[in-house]
Amino acid sequence: QLQLVESGGGLVQSGGSLNLSCVAYGLDYLNIGWFRQAPGKEREGVSCISNSDGDTNYADSVKGRFTISRDRTKNTVYLQMNSLEPEDTALYYCAAGYGHYCSIYRWEYPYWGQGTQVTVSS
């Protein structure tokens, strides 16, 4: 069964941290990306990690604060989020896509999870 399941979201104060998890059932051989969508805004790419060489990419807005990593033994990709800001509040999705290199463009990802809510209070 092809499925992506996110977890780890929650409510945190500004400056706090959260670690999101994405378990890829049957999709662990693909690139994995993290995306987010705030109310009234388009879904935007946050970060991705390639399957081929573990190369990573980040949106400028999260560079230096977020870290993506992969544990192949658990078919899981993590997004460690530090120094969270209210502007990071969104529904966070993980997605799986093909290609040698990963990107943070949502149209390159055919498989999507249901999302996990992250709320950062000021």
Phi, psi and chi 1 to 4 in degrees:
 res  aa     phi    psi   chi1   chi2   chi3   chi4
   1 GLN       -  130.4 -177.3  178.4    1.2      -
   2 LEU   -90.0  116.0  -52.9  179.0      -      -
   3 GLN  -156.1  144.3 -169.5  178.6   13.7      -
   4 LEU  -120.3  130.1  -63.4  163.4      -      -
   5 VAL  -126.8  118.3  179.4      -      -      -
   6 GLU   -95.5  153.3  -54.2   96.4  -27.8      -
   7 SER  -157.9  169.3   63.5      -      -      -
   8 GLY   105.3   -5.1      -      -      -      -
   9 GLY   -70.9  172.0      -      -      -      -
  10 GLY   166.7 -168.3      -      -      -      -
  11 LEU  -103.5  129.3  173.6   63.7      -      -
  12 VAL  -142.3  151.9   64.1      -      -      -
  13 GLN   -79.4  157.0  -71.6 -172.1  -26.7      -
  14 SER   -55.4  134.1 -179.0      -      -      -
  15 GLY    93.4   -9.7      -      -      -      -
  16 GLY   -82.9 -174.8      -      -      -      -
  17 SER  -133.5  152.6  -62.4      -      -      -
  18 LEU  -143.3  151.2  -75.2  172.6      -      -
  19 ASN  -122.7  108.7 -169.8   23.1      -      -
  20 LEU   -86.3  147.1  -55.8 -176.2      -      -
  21 SER  -122.4  146.5  -60.9      -      -      -
  22 CYS  -134.4  111.8  170.8      -      -      -
  23 VAL   -93.9  125.3 -178.5      -      -      -
  24 ALA  -105.0  103.3      -      -      -      -
  25 TYR   -87.9  113.8  -62.9   97.6      -      -
  26 GLY    75.1    4.5      -      -      -      -
  27 LEU  -127.6   12.7  -64.0  166.8      -      -
  28 ASP   -72.2   -5.7   53.2  -67.3      -      -
  29 TYR   -91.0    2.3   60.7   96.2      -      -
  30 LEU  -104.2  167.6  -60.7 -179.2      -      -
  31 ASN   -67.7  147.2  -58.0  -31.5      -      -
  32 ILE  -121.1  132.7  -59.7  -65.6      -      -
  33 GLY  -123.5  153.1      -      -      -      -
  34 TRP  -111.2  135.2  -79.0   99.5      -      -
  35 PHE  -132.0  163.6  -62.7   79.0      -      -
  36 ARG  -144.9  153.6   65.2 -173.0 -177.6 -174.1
  37 GLN  -140.9  117.6 -172.2  165.9   17.7      -
  38 ALA   -91.2  156.9      -      -      -      -
  39 PRO   -55.5  130.5  -26.3   34.9      -      -
  40 GLY    77.6    4.6      -      -      -      -
  41 LYS  -121.2  161.5  -65.5 -172.3  177.0 -178.8
  42 GLU   -75.7  156.0  -70.4 -169.3   -2.8      -
  43 ARG   -69.7  131.8 -168.5  171.6  -60.5 -172.8
  44 GLU  -124.5  149.9   63.4  172.8   -7.6      -
  45 GLY   -76.5  140.8      -      -      -      -
  46 VAL  -111.0  -51.2  174.5      -      -      -
  47 SER  -163.9  162.6 -178.3      -      -      -
  48 CYS  -152.9  160.6   66.8      -      -      -
  49 ILE  -137.2  131.4 -173.7  164.8      -      -
  50 SER   -82.3  151.8   73.3      -      -      -
  51 ASN   -78.6  -31.1  176.8   64.4      -      -
  52 SER   -69.8  -47.6   59.0      -      -      -
  53 ASP  -134.9    6.2   57.7    6.7      -      -
  54 GLY    75.2   12.3      -      -      -      -
  55 ASP   -63.0  147.0 -169.2   27.1      -      -
  56 THR  -125.2  155.9   59.2      -      -      -
  57 ASN  -137.3  149.7  -76.4  -51.6      -      -
  58 TYR  -136.4  147.1  -63.7   91.6      -      -
  59 ALA   -68.8  149.0      -      -      -      -
  60 ASP   -58.2  -33.4  -71.9  -16.4      -      -
  61 SER   -68.2  -16.3   58.9      -      -      -
  62 VAL  -119.8   -2.9  -54.5      -      -      -
  63 LYS   -58.7  133.8  -78.4 -179.1 -179.1  176.6
  64 GLY    86.1  -11.9      -      -      -      -
  65 ARG  -114.7  -34.4  -60.0 -171.4  -61.3  124.2
  66 PHE  -108.5  146.7  -68.6    9.2      -      -
  67 THR  -135.7  127.8  -57.2      -      -      -
  68 ILE  -101.4  142.5 -168.3  169.8      -      -
  69 SER  -149.9  166.6   61.3      -      -      -
  70 ARG  -136.5  133.6 -168.8  168.2 -162.6  155.3
  71 ASP  -115.9  101.1 -174.7  -19.6      -      -
  72 ARG   -67.3  -27.5  -67.1 -171.6 -178.7  -81.1
  73 THR   -67.7  -22.2   65.5      -      -      -
  74 LYS  -113.2    5.4  -62.0 -179.0  178.8  179.3
  75 ASN    51.8   38.7  -64.5  -25.2      -      -
  76 THR  -127.3  139.0  -59.5      -      -      -
  77 VAL  -115.6  135.8  171.8      -      -      -
  78 TYR  -111.7  151.3  -57.6   97.4      -      -
  79 LEU  -128.1  101.7 -174.9   67.7      -      -
  80 GLN   -83.2  121.0  176.6   64.8   44.0      -
  81 MET  -116.8  115.9  -53.6 -173.5  -63.6      -
  82 ASN  -114.9  164.8  -61.7  -32.1      -      -
  83 SER    49.9   47.6  -58.2      -      -      -
  84 LEU   -66.1  146.1  -76.7  162.4      -      -
  85 GLU  -123.7  156.6  -54.5  165.5   -9.4      -
  86 PRO   -54.3  -30.4  -29.5   37.0      -      -
  87 GLU   -67.6  -12.7  -67.2   73.7   22.0      -
  88 ASP   -83.7   -5.8  -64.2  -45.4      -      -
  89 THR   -61.8  124.2  -65.4      -      -      -
  90 ALA  -177.2  171.0      -      -      -      -
  91 LEU   -89.3  122.3 -172.5   59.4      -      -
  92 TYR  -101.1  130.1  -78.8   71.2      -      -
  93 TYR  -117.6  146.9  -60.3   88.1      -      -
  94 CYS  -108.3  154.1   68.6      -      -      -
  95 ALA  -145.3  155.9      -      -      -      -
  96 ALA  -120.9  138.2      -      -      -      -
  97 GLY  -148.6  169.1      -      -      -      -
  98 TYR   -95.7  169.2  -59.7   91.6      -      -
  99 GLY   121.1  155.1      -      -      -      -
 100 HIS   -72.1  -38.2 -176.2   75.2      -      -
 101 TYR  -110.1  148.4  -57.4  104.1      -      -
 102 CYS   -94.7  157.6   74.9      -      -      -
 103 SER  -137.3  169.0   79.1      -      -      -
 104 ILE  -109.3   31.6   55.1  173.3      -      -
 105 TYR   -99.4  121.3  -62.1  108.6      -      -
 106 ARG   -64.4  -26.1   61.9 -175.6 -173.1  -88.1
 107 TRP   -72.9   -5.0   49.4   81.3      -      -
 108 GLU   -94.4    7.6  -64.2 -168.3    8.0      -
 109 TYR  -122.9  109.2  -68.8   82.3      -      -
 110 PRO   -84.8  -16.5   26.7  -32.5      -      -
 111 TYR  -115.4  133.7  -55.3  102.0      -      -
 112 TRP  -135.5  146.8  -69.3   82.2      -      -
 113 GLY   -86.5 -176.8      -      -      -      -
 114 GLN   -88.8  -16.6  -66.2  -59.6  -53.8      -
 115 GLY    99.1  156.3      -      -      -      -
 116 THR  -136.2  134.3 -175.9      -      -      -
 117 GLN   -82.4  132.4  178.8   66.4   39.7      -
 118 VAL  -119.3  123.9  171.7      -      -      -
 119 THR  -125.8  124.2  -56.9      -      -      -
 120 VAL  -114.1  119.2 -175.8      -      -      -
 121 SER   -93.4  149.5   62.9      -      -      -
 122 SER   -89.2      -   56.7      -      -      -
